Amino acid sequence: MIGWLKDRLFQKTAFTLDDDPRWKAFNNADHPCSCCGQSFNGIFDIGFDHPSQWPHQNRQASGEDILKVGDEYLSSDLCVVEDGQFVRGVLYIPVIGSDEPFGFGVWCSLHTDTFEIYAKNFRDRSDTPIEGAFGWMCNALPYYDTEDPLPSDVLFSSGNKRPLIELHDGKHPLVEAQRNGITFDTLLDIYKASGTDIRPHLER
């Protein structure tokens, strides 16, 4: 069922978070937390520097735009290791009551032929020669048990937008989250699991 995600992400719902005081605080950068002065400006994504299969150091920590180790390399969008080729995309999850989705910046493996087409046209994607391909989502996400790769469709876009990652049907909680959306409280749980506990700053 390729393509359902784009329509689902921005689907209007009758429920809104506008009356939740925590949501108001979360989206108001002009009103810092009374205990520490920290402020928030709404939903922010969580991204990953590299796929789980990358065996070398963190690219951002290295200070290199492209980190090369022998024949293996890692950039902000492409990765090649001995066992595969990967592209970075965005796995969006609707937030119930919000017009803005939350995103995980994740890596997906691709078949060699598809990866080579994408990499060849990466600098000029005004007319993407491929629309979608099968891939495996290859990151361990906070809050969700994703130690094993999850099957997905990688949907390519023209311009400089990263591909959309559309998980396949299944019983995994992350698949259900992408299909049905998550509550604001679940979003806060995800942030906490990633090391950013926002909830105490919103409930004062």
Secondary structure, 3 states (H helix, E strand, C coil): CCCHHHHHHCCCCCCCCCCCHHHHHHCCCCCCCCCCCCCCCCCCCEECCCCCCCCCCCHHHHCCCCEEECCEEECCCEEEECCEEEEEEEEEECECCCCCCEEEEEEEEECHHHHHHHHHCCCCCCCCCCCEEEEEECCCCCCCCCCCCEEEEEECCCCCCCCEEEECCCCCHHHHHHHHCECHHHHHHHHHHCCCCCHHHHCC
